[in-house]
Amino acid sequence: MINSKPINTLGELEIRRGKMEEIILGENQPCVKDIEVKFSPVKMLDGSVKIMPVKVGDGSIIKLFDKTPYPEKPTDVVCPHFLELKWANGCYFNCAWCYLQGTFRFRPMKKRPYLKDMNKTITHILAFFHKVKEPYILNSGELSDSLVFEANGAALSTNIAPLFIQQNKHKLLIVTKSSFVKRLLDLPSSKNIIVSFSINAKNVAARWEKGAPSVEKRLEAARELQEKGFELRLRIDPMVPVENWREHYKQLLIDIFETYNLSPHRITLGSLRGLQSTINNAWDKSWVKYLDEKSNWGKRIKLGKRLAMYSFVKSYLESHYDYTNIALCKETIEVWNKLGMEYRKIRCNCVN
């Protein structure tokens, strides 16, 4: 059923979706109404409790990311729980610090990405659409690069994105380092598709993200998608305090706003961190020398250095570009407070 042909009009999109549903809901396939969506109370960052969808069916495709406990102590990591769309696992880019090295350490051929059953994925998405009335974002890039299969018939842009375009409630979050966005550009622009690029200072990316497209190629792809009308988000993560880091990250901001004329809807900052499983399984451990502190999310850069990096980028964004839609990724209450940012109202990369 996987179809890699481009979609040129909304009419073609409706036909494609109709064929998908015809196959998925055929005699030998489970009906959407028979797939359970489980709801449970979840404590939110502001202390309130909200009834949220926590998994669809067996949870192998759509599930709430809840690995970070509710933060209470200053050293606790802040992360709002978000919904994962686990349609694929793995990534070809092989960045030195990628946590997938530890996550898939027990899987044979762990470096090779693999696609889950697309029929099941689409069925679970449709069940989510039918049974979840409040709008949510589904993050398709937590366990893989969202565009990992764009060069073949398993492309997210031709098999999953069209489903989101044809409804008016839920959004698909694409998280990527890829510059191969041709098939996304073939789609009609939609407020239901968010594209978030992970970027870094050029010298940092060249040293530890050798398998990924250059920062310049990512920013050019971001500009093309912005011009097409897609919502654009950026993740500057993981920031690394290399020599002359201020100049390198300053140049990145100049490239974003001036060289490529981007207007990201949101920028999320994060710094280098490593779970022990990631460090143990990393093919290149040269980055570990920057990690000095322990936390409940692995080893981290020293608090003072993290604060200096975040403060520099935040101040530069505010003073030079009047840009304030800034968040932090997996940072502690202490860091949020010291930067004068309200973590209880967090609007970071993976949420609405």
N, C-alpha and C positions, 0 to 999 in steps of 0.2 A: 504493500500500500504506500510505501514511502515514495514521494514524488519530488524530484529536484528541479523541475521546470519553474522558471520565473513566473510570477503572478503580475500581470500588467494592469488589471482593472479590478474594481470591486466586484463586478459581475463574475469574473474568473475566480475570485476569492470565494464567493458564495458557492460556486459549483464545486470547487476543491473541497470546501468544508462539508458540503452535502455528501460527496463521495466518501470522505473520511467517516462521517457518521453512519452512512449506509453499511460500510464494512464493519465498523466497530460494533454497531448495534444489530448485526445480523443474527441469524438463528443460532449460530454456534458461539456467540459472544455474550458475556454478561451484560445485563441491561444496566444503564446508568442508575436507575431508581433502586436497584438491588445492592449498590455499593454504599456502605455505611460511611458517613462523615461523623467522626467523633468530636464532640464539643466538651470542653472542661474549663473550670475556673482557673484563670492565670493571674497572678499578682503582677500588676504593672509597676513601672518605675516610680510613679507618684504615690504608690501605696494602695491604690484602688484595686479591686478585683474585677476582671472582665471575663465573660464567657467567650472563649475563642475556639475556632476549629483547631484541633491538635493533630489529627491525622485523617487521611482518606484511605479506606480499606485497611490493608495491612501496614500502611505507613511507609512502604518501600519507595513510593513515588512522591507523595506530598505529606510533609510532616513538619510540625513546629520545631524550630531550632531552640532548644531549651537547655543547652549544656552549661550555660553560665547561670549560677544561682543568683537569687535576688541580692543585690549589693547592700550591705549594711555598714561595714567597716570602711575607713578611709582608703585602705589598700585593696578593697574589693573591686573587681573589674565590672564596668558598666556595659551591658549589651542588651538592648530591647529584643525580646524574643520575636523571631520572624519566621515566615513560612518558606521552607525549602521545596523546590521542584527538582527532585533527584532523578532526572531523566537520563543522565549519563554520569560516568565517573572517570576521573583522570584528565590529563592534559599533556599535549605534546611539547610545551614550551620549556619544561624541565628547569624552572628557576631554582637557584641553589637553596633557597630557604623555604620552598613550598611545603606546607604542612601535609599535602597529600602523600609525600614520601613516607610519612609515619602512619597516616590514616590507612593506606593500602599496603602496609608492609607485609601482611600475611597473605596477600593475594598473589597467585602465580602471574608472571609477566606484569608486575605491578606498575611498570612504566608505560604500559600500553593502555590508552583510553578504551573504554568499552561502552557500548550503547545498551540501555535497557530496552525491554520489549516496548516498541513504539505504540502498538495497539493498546497495551495496558496503560501506558503513560497518558494517551489521549482520552481513554475511557475515564481515568481518574480525574483528569482535568475537567471533563464535561460533568462528572458527578459533583465536583467542587462548585462549578458554575451553577448547577441546578439547586444545590442545597445550602449554599452559603450566601446569605442575603446582604451582609455588610461588606463593603469593598475591602480587598486585601491586595498586597503585592506578593507574587510568588517569585522567589529568587532562584533563578536557573543556573547560577554560577558559584554555588558554595562548594560543591564536590567536583566541579569540572570548570574549565573555561566554557562559557556559554556558546562560543562559536567554534568549539573543537571539531565539529563535523561539517562545517560549512562547505568544504571542498568536495563533499560527496552527497549521496542521496539521503543521508540521515540528518541533513541540515535542520537546525532548530527554526531557521527563518522560513522554511517551506512546510514544516510539519507541525510546529507548535505555535509559532507567532500568529498565523492566520486565525486560530481559534480565539485568541485574545482580541484581535481586531474586530471580530464579528460579534462581540458582546460589549456592553457598556458599563461594566461594574468593576471587574478585577483587572489588575495590571501585571504584565510580565516584566521582570527585571533581568536584563542581560548584563552580565559582568564579564569583562573580557580584557585581554591584552592584544587581541588579534587586530589586524588591519584589513582582513578579508571581509568586507562589508557589502560586497556587490549584491548579494541576495537580499539583504535587508533593504538596500536602496531600491530594489525591484518591488518592494511592498508599498502599498499606500501608507503614507504617514498616519500615525495614530497616537492619540493621547494615552492609549493603553499599553504602549511599548516604551520602556525606559531603557536607555543604553548607558551603562556606566563603564568608563575606561579606567583601568588601573595604570597609573603612570608613576614616573620617578625622575629624579635628576638624571641627566644623560649619562654621566660617568658611573653612577650607581647601577643603572640599568645595563650598561655595557659590561660591567664587571660581573654581575650576579644574575642577570636575566638574559643570558646569551642566546637562548633558544627562541626568545620572543622577538617580534618586530621592533624596530627602533622606536624610541619615544617620538621622533618626528613622524614616522608612519602612523603611529597610533593617533597623534594629534590631527593629522590630515584626515584620517578616517572619521574622527570625531567631528571635524568641521563639515565633512560631507553629510553626515547624518543630521547634524544641527540644521544645515541648509535645507535638508529634506523635510524637517519639521518634527523630528523625534525629540523627546525630552532627553537632555544630556546631563549626566552626573559624572563627577571625577573622584577617584580615590588616589590621593598621594600617600602611598602606603606600600612597603614599609620605608619610612624615612630613616636614613642612616647617617650618623655624625662623622662622615669622612672628612678628610682635611679640606678646609675652606668650604664647609658645607653651606654656609650662608650664601656665598656667591653662586653655588650650584643650584640651590633651591630658589634663589631670587631669579636666576635665568629661566628656570622652569616656569615660574609665574609670569614672567615677561612673555615667554613663548605662548602660554595659554591665552593671555588676554590681548596681546599686541601682535605677535607674529602670526598666530592662527585665528585671532579675533573670535575666540570662543566665549560663550555666555552660559556657563554651566549652571544648571538649576540648583545644584548643591555640590559642595566639596567636603569630602570626609578625609581627615588626616589620621594617620596611624604611624607607629614607629616599629622598628625591628623587634621581634619577639620570637621565641622558639619553644614549643613544647619539647619535653625531653625525647619523646618518640620521634619528633622531626629531626632534632639534632643527631640522634643515634643513627638515623637512616639517610641523612643528607649526603649526597655525593660530593659536595664541596662544603667544608666546614669553616672556611676562612672568615665568614661573617660572624661566627660565634664569639670572636674576640671582643665584639662590641657589647656583649650581654654581661651585665654585672649584677643584676638584682634578680631575686626570685619573686614570683607572684603566683596567684591562683590561676594564671594563664601562661605558665611557663616562665622562662628566663627573659629578662628585659634589659634595655639600656637604663643606666642610672637615672633616677628621678630628675635631678637637676638638668641633665642634658636633654631629656625628653621635653621638659618644660621650656628650655631655651629654644629648641627647634619649633615646637608648636607656637610659642609666643612670637617668634620671628615671622613665621608664615602668616599667622593670624593678623599681626600688626601690619604687615606689608599688604595683605589683601584689603584690609580696612582703609588704610591711608592712601594707597595708590589707585585702588579700583572701586572704593566704596562698596566692598563686597563683604557681607556679613552672614551669609547662609552657610555656616561652617559647623562641622561636627567632628567628633573624635571616634575612632574605632577601637573597641576593647581597651579602653583606658580606665584608670581608677577614679573613684570619687574624689580623691585628693587632687588629682591633676585637673579634673573639671573645675573644682572649686578654686584652685590657685589661678586658673586662667579666667575666672569670673564668668564661667559658662554654666548653664543650668542643665544638669544631666537628667533631671526628672522630666524635662520637656524635649528630650533628644529627638532630633530629626536627622538620622544618619542615613547611610547609603541604602540599607535594606528595608526601610519602612516608608510608609506614606509621608 
